[in-house]
Every structure is written in C-alpha cells, then in structure tokens.
C-alpha cells in the first residue's frame, strides 16, 4: 500500500474529508463512509482513512455507544491535518481547529450532533460551527453566566441561523426546558435517539427533529 507523504498527494476526496473534520472536530467512520463511499464495503473507507492516519493527517479512536457492547470508531484531525486545514488551500483559523476529539464523555455527543452536517447543502456546511468554536468566537462558555451555547449552528440557505442540539438520552426535563428558554425562539434542530422525540417535545423542544438508531 503506497504511503501518503505529502499534502499534494491528497485526493480531492481526502481534502473533503479533512475539511469536514476541521468543521465537525470528530466524525464516525460510518458517517464518513456514508458520505463518500455509500455503495462500497466499510473496509474500503477504513483502508483510506488508515492511510491518512499513518501519514499523520487524522487520528482514530474507538468509543462506547449509547448501549452496552456498542462501539463507534471515530476520527479527528492530527497535526498534519490541522496544518493543511489552516494552510492557504483551506484557510481555517488555527484557534478553531482541534487535534483531539474532545473529552471522553463528550465525543459521542459531538458525533451525534454532527449527524446533521451531511444533510446540509454545501453552502450550509461551509457555515457549520460546533459549540466549541462558537464559544471561542463569542468568548463565552457553555453554562457560563446563564448562557446556553448550542452544540452546533449553521446559516441555512435562506440566510437564517439555525441551532443544532443533541440529546443522547441523558438530558433531564429541566435541562431541556432551560435550553429551550435560553435559545429564545431560535430555530433549532434537535438530534436524539429514535423514541426520544416525545420526551423532548413534552418539555418544550420545538422545531425539526432528527432521530438516529443507537445501533449505528
């Protein structure tokens, strides 16, 4: 298997994946596969990602899912990936690009939040920002001073800012109500496991709901 030794050897698909990771911080192998190898076997996707990993562009980690015995393989940028993403070809701000998937108890939450990303148009994806980036730009922190930062946000094709908030099944009713109140009527997409929508709606969540299977 040939090695990727220089950025110029990156394919257009490689660059798209690195761009996605720059925006999303962490993505699961299944999210990447479904976006770029929808008809291929999972092995095809993993082989390419492993080459990017060995070349220093991405890191890989296995994390537990919502259910016992379920695990997800996730990817984030490594040092070379960050260097490319913040270079002249991509131009991201270094302060907003991470080379770690996040705190262990937050990785799954971010992966589920990013389920929305590949459903957006290319223009909407270009405006997609995760909560950590929003915190940096607004100079606030989640929960600090009563301010609730969404898990992600983007500007839709109509020019409106849309919040994305994920609940992997751990939010209490009080937490949901607090987030709804803090968001102040902002259009929100709620991401949650199948069967969780009713709970969120009962505690005030409104807008679009995107549900996922905890088996994936």
VEXTIGU-162183 format. One record per residue (C-alpha): residue number from 1; x, y, z. Coordinates in nm, 3 decimals. Layout:
<nodes>
NODE     k         x         y         z
NODE   NUM         X         Y         Z
...
</nodes>
This chain:
<nodes>
NODE     k         x         y         z
NODE     1     0.000     0.000     0.000
NODE     2     0.151     0.331    -0.109
NODE     3     0.207     0.591     0.160
NODE     4     0.077     0.946     0.157
NODE     5     0.389     1.150     0.222
NODE     6     0.294     1.499     0.105
NODE     7    -0.018     1.713     0.104
NODE     8    -0.006     1.727    -0.275
NODE     9    -0.072     1.351    -0.278
NODE    10    -0.408     1.404    -0.111
NODE    11    -0.702     1.325    -0.335
NODE    12    -0.999     1.559    -0.369
NODE    13    -1.195     1.317    -0.152
NODE    14    -0.920     1.322     0.112
NODE    15    -0.934     1.701     0.117
NODE    16    -1.312     1.699     0.152
NODE    17    -1.287     1.461     0.448
NODE    18    -1.020     1.675     0.615
NODE    19    -1.238     1.982     0.561
NODE    20    -1.534     1.804     0.720
NODE    21    -1.321     1.708     1.021
NODE    22    -1.197     2.066     1.051
NODE    23    -1.558     2.185     1.076
NODE    24    -1.700     1.899     1.284
NODE    25    -1.400     1.811     1.503
NODE    26    -1.492     1.441     1.515
NODE    27    -1.687     1.208     1.284
NODE    28    -1.761     0.838     1.298
NODE    29    -1.633     0.600     1.033
NODE    30    -1.993     0.526     0.931
NODE    31    -2.069     0.897     0.880
NODE    32    -1.764     0.934     0.656
NODE    33    -1.836     0.612     0.469
NODE    34    -2.200     0.701     0.400
NODE    35    -2.091     1.041     0.267
NODE    36    -1.801     0.930     0.045
NODE    37    -1.833     0.554    -0.011
NODE    38    -2.210     0.494     0.008
NODE    39    -2.207     0.186    -0.214
NODE    40    -1.874     0.037    -0.104
NODE    41    -1.793    -0.200     0.177
NODE    42    -1.682    -0.045     0.506
NODE    43    -1.334    -0.187     0.453
NODE    44    -1.281     0.043     0.153
NODE    45    -1.344     0.351     0.364
NODE    46    -1.134     0.229     0.656
NODE    47    -0.836     0.146     0.435
NODE    48    -0.822     0.502     0.304
NODE    49    -0.869     0.651     0.650
NODE    50    -0.592     0.426     0.783
NODE    51    -0.359     0.563     0.514
NODE    52    -0.444     0.917     0.620
NODE    53    -0.383     0.813     0.980
NODE    54    -0.042     0.661     0.908
NODE    55     0.053     0.976     0.717
NODE    56    -0.031     1.190     1.021
NODE    57    -0.340     1.363     0.884
NODE    58    -0.603     1.202     1.110
NODE    59    -0.631     1.021     1.443
NODE    60    -0.861     0.730     1.524
NODE    61    -1.028     0.630     1.849
NODE    62    -1.290     0.373     1.949
NODE    63    -1.560     0.494     2.188
NODE    64    -1.860     0.328     2.356
NODE    65    -2.204     0.396     2.212
NODE    66    -2.528     0.457     2.399
NODE    67    -2.591     0.086     2.451
NODE    68    -2.363    -0.158     2.632
NODE    69    -2.150    -0.356     2.390
NODE    70    -2.187    -0.100     2.109
NODE    71    -1.878     0.087     1.993
NODE    72    -1.803     0.353     1.734
NODE    73    -1.477     0.417     1.552
NODE    74    -1.426     0.793     1.529
NODE    75    -1.176     1.017     1.352
NODE    76    -1.039     1.366     1.412
NODE    77    -0.757     1.570     1.262
NODE    78    -0.396     1.506     1.356
NODE    79    -0.113     1.761     1.330
NODE    80    -0.064     1.732     0.953
NODE    81    -0.438     1.755     0.902
NODE    82    -0.454     2.075     1.106
NODE    83    -0.155     2.217     0.917
NODE    84    -0.332     2.151     0.587
NODE    85    -0.668     2.285     0.711
NODE    86    -0.512     2.609     0.835
NODE    87    -0.289     2.649     0.530
NODE    88    -0.353     2.856     0.216
NODE    89    -0.566     2.592     0.045
NODE    90    -0.828     2.572     0.320
NODE    91    -0.767     2.876     0.539
NODE    92    -0.927     2.783     0.872
NODE    93    -0.837     2.982     1.183
NODE    94    -0.590     2.782     1.393
NODE    95    -0.781     2.868     1.713
NODE    96    -1.088     2.683     1.587
NODE    97    -0.921     2.362     1.468
NODE    98    -0.871     2.078     1.714
NODE    99    -0.640     1.775     1.700
NODE   100    -0.822     1.587     1.975
NODE   101    -1.180     1.451     1.955
NODE   102    -1.272     1.608     2.290
NODE   103    -1.334     1.495     2.646
NODE   104    -1.417     1.124     2.665
NODE   105    -1.771     1.189     2.787
NODE   106    -1.838     1.445     2.511
NODE   107    -1.716     1.265     2.199
NODE   108    -2.033     1.062     2.139
NODE   109    -2.242     1.374     2.194
NODE   110    -2.045     1.562     1.928
NODE   111    -2.063     1.272     1.683
NODE   112    -2.442     1.261     1.721
NODE   113    -2.465     1.638     1.681
NODE   114    -2.273     1.609     1.356
NODE   115    -2.536     1.369     1.218
NODE   116    -2.699     1.684     1.081
NODE   117    -2.390     1.800     0.892
NODE   118    -2.416     1.570     0.590
NODE   119    -2.784     1.655     0.547
NODE   120    -2.696     2.019     0.476
NODE   121    -2.629     2.182     0.142
NODE   122    -2.268     2.262     0.054
NODE   123    -2.328     2.630     0.133
NODE   124    -2.480     2.544     0.470
NODE   125    -2.191     2.312     0.553
NODE   126    -1.948     2.596     0.488
NODE   127    -2.110     2.791     0.775
NODE   128    -2.133     2.496     1.017
NODE   129    -1.970     2.559     1.355
NODE   130    -1.957     2.330     1.657
NODE   131    -2.025     2.461     2.006
NODE   132    -1.655     2.478     2.097
NODE   133    -1.594     2.715     1.806
NODE   134    -1.899     2.926     1.893
NODE   135    -1.764     2.957     2.249
NODE   136    -1.430     3.083     2.117
NODE   137    -1.591     3.332     1.879
NODE   138    -1.843     3.463     2.135
NODE   139    -1.591     3.443     2.422
NODE   140    -1.837     3.256     2.642
NODE   141    -1.850     2.903     2.778
NODE   142    -2.136     2.655     2.793
NODE   143    -2.343     2.724     3.100
NODE   144    -2.128     3.022     3.199
NODE   145    -2.327     3.319     3.324
NODE   146    -2.654     3.152     3.230
NODE   147    -2.563     3.146     2.862
NODE   148    -2.650     2.827     2.674
NODE   149    -2.433     2.762     2.371
NODE   150    -2.583     2.517     2.118
NODE   151    -2.396     2.202     2.024
NODE   152    -2.360     2.346     1.672
NODE   153    -2.505     2.613     1.447
NODE   154    -2.517     2.699     1.077
NODE   155    -2.670     2.953     0.842
NODE   156    -2.933     2.796     0.618
NODE   157    -2.985     2.871     0.251
NODE   158    -3.245     3.136     0.344
NODE   159    -2.985     3.325     0.547
NODE   160    -3.119     3.232     0.892
NODE   161    -2.903     3.098     1.174
NODE   162    -3.013     2.753     1.290
NODE   163    -2.908     2.587     1.614
NODE   164    -2.836     2.215     1.648
NODE   165    -2.882     2.050     1.988
NODE   166    -2.823     1.680     2.056
NODE   167    -2.961     1.468     2.338
NODE   168    -2.810     1.119     2.353
NODE   169    -3.066     1.024     2.616
NODE   170    -2.910     1.192     2.918
NODE   171    -3.093     1.526     2.938
NODE   172    -3.344     1.579     3.216
NODE   173    -3.669     1.759     3.152
NODE   174    -3.536     2.058     3.341
NODE   175    -3.227     2.075     3.121
NODE   176    -3.439     2.066     2.806
NODE   177    -3.660     2.348     2.933
NODE   178    -3.354     2.554     3.026
NODE   179    -3.205     2.515     2.679
NODE   180    -3.533     2.599     2.507
NODE   181    -3.568     2.913     2.720
NODE   182    -3.208     3.020     2.662
NODE   183    -3.232     2.973     2.285
NODE   184    -3.505     3.238     2.283
NODE   185    -3.712     3.102     1.995
NODE   186    -3.412     3.042     1.769
NODE   187    -3.490     2.782     1.505
NODE   188    -3.345     2.454     1.634
NODE   189    -3.282     2.105     1.501
NODE   190    -3.298     1.851     1.784
NODE   191    -3.092     1.533     1.738
NODE   192    -3.190     1.234     1.951
NODE   193    -3.221     0.854     1.957
NODE   194    -3.532     0.706     1.800
NODE   195    -3.807     0.712     2.063
NODE   196    -3.670     1.018     2.244
NODE   197    -3.856     1.282     2.041
NODE   198    -4.168     1.264     2.258
NODE   199    -3.972     1.333     2.575
NODE   200    -3.806     1.639     2.425
NODE   201    -4.135     1.773     2.286
NODE   202    -4.310     1.730     2.621
NODE   203    -4.051     1.955     2.779
NODE   204    -4.079     2.233     2.525
NODE   205    -3.846     2.135     2.240
NODE   206    -3.981     2.262     1.909
NODE   207    -3.857     2.267     1.553
NODE   208    -3.714     1.988     1.343
NODE   209    -3.625     1.653     1.499
NODE   210    -3.357     1.426     1.358
NODE   211    -3.357     1.078     1.510
NODE   212    -3.091     0.811     1.480
NODE   213    -3.051     0.444     1.564
NODE   214    -2.823     0.366     1.858
NODE   215    -2.712     0.058     1.667
NODE   216    -2.511     0.274     1.424
</nodes>
